[in-house]
Amino acid sequence: MYALLWLVTLLRLCRCMLADSSTCGHNCQNAQPVLLQTNLLVDEPQMEPLRRADRMLAFISVSSNTTVMDVARNNIAHLRWSLGRDNVDVYMVHYDLQKSSWLTKHPDWYSQNVQFAAEQRGLKPQHMQKLLSGFDMSKYTWVWALDEDIDFTGTDMIRFLQVAHTSKSQIVMPAAERVDFPHQKPNIGCSYRYADVIDVMFPVFRPDALKTVLHECEHCIHNDSTWGLSRVWCHFVSRKHGIQRGRACAIVDEARVVHLSFKSHPKYGNGSHDENHSGHVRKSATKAGYAAQRDVRRWHPEDYVPGCPSVVWATECVDRAGIPHSLIYSNAVTTNHSTFHHKSERECDGSIDDDQ
């Protein structure tokens, strides 16, 4: 695409240089970038420069599965290569209490790459709330809260952080396939999109925003489920930090990760990677999820984003030229859709089950 656009520009310049001054004149000397129907400018947009001194804390919850080990080690190698070894710290939480397995299989790697470690059962938001309380995050520009089944070895981390800086959002995430919320899939027409919902699988936080979520958002983090948290933290951070509503969270479409979807956590039946593992969330975990989600909404009705994942959308697309485009699908809202939305919302928060 960019090769074609540059070719168009080159042809225009050549034509101007070959033409006489009466044909070309002042307009050619001050020619503007060509705006094609793709809505992309030939010139690269003005992006915030990546600050090489940016530091990242990668907070990862892992099991002792060998595939998980390989993915984590490759990811961290790529992250250090991209940002600089001294600009990345790793906080590894062993939710299966098997840190010893890592030390047995990869002792040298562990000592050289993992700066902080803990063994703690539970879910990632719980881990962060407990382990990062009193933890000095002031030296980091970003904190990446990663699940164990995210592969970003093919992600341009420099570009990702550059676009993240440009968005000025407090919580960002790269786009990905195989996600719970369809609006988080890549949109090729956007550099990034503002959204009201960012999933808990691999969000990247500004440290102050993370502190706000972990320590000020009451009833947002539950012991047995993460449900509801992703629906509230964007507006909550926006309100607490005085940010325009709808701009606290962004999805970076220019940078994508691969969600491997191991479904290895104990909430998925036996919590293993073997072929007999169904990959379905246990009924008890689903019930706990609905309960957590309703509790979040009850405590934060002004910040909570309702509706099933299929009707949660990104709100604004900023293309590669830096031009914003509204993504509010008002023309798709009909009377029947309103009824569907209400019904879906009750089904998605477990209210239907409670009525039966």
HUGI-V826305 format. One record per run of one state. SS is the DSSP state (H for helix, E for strand, L for the rest). FROM is the first residue (numbers start at 1). LEN is the number of residues. If there is no record, write none. Layout:
ss=SS from=FROM len=LEN
ss=SS from=FROM len=LEN
//
This chain:
ss=L from=1 len=1
ss=H from=2 len=17
ss=L from=19 len=2
ss=H from=21 len=9
ss=L from=30 len=5
ss=E from=35 len=1
ss=L from=36 len=5
ss=E from=41 len=1
ss=L from=42 len=14
ss=E from=56 len=7
ss=L from=63 len=3
ss=H from=66 len=18
ss=L from=84 len=1
ss=H from=85 len=3
ss=E from=88 len=7
ss=L from=95 len=4
ss=H from=99 len=7
ss=L from=106 len=1
ss=H from=107 len=7
ss=L from=114 len=2
ss=E from=116 len=4
ss=L from=120 len=4
ss=H from=124 len=8
ss=L from=132 len=10
ss=E from=142 len=5
ss=L from=147 len=3
ss=E from=150 len=2
ss=L from=152 len=5
ss=H from=157 len=11
ss=L from=168 len=3
ss=E from=171 len=6
ss=L from=177 len=5
ss=H from=182 len=3
ss=L from=185 len=7
ss=E from=192 len=4
ss=L from=196 len=8
ss=E from=204 len=2
ss=L from=206 len=1
ss=H from=207 len=10
ss=L from=217 len=12
ss=H from=229 len=3
ss=L from=232 len=1
ss=H from=233 len=8
ss=L from=241 len=8
ss=E from=249 len=11
ss=L from=260 len=23
ss=H from=283 len=17
ss=L from=300 len=9
ss=H from=309 len=3
ss=L from=312 len=2
ss=E from=314 len=5
ss=L from=319 len=5
ss=E from=324 len=3
ss=L from=327 len=3
ss=H from=330 len=3
ss=L from=333 len=2
ss=H from=335 len=14
ss=L from=349 len=2
ss=H from=351 len=5
ss=L from=356 len=1
//
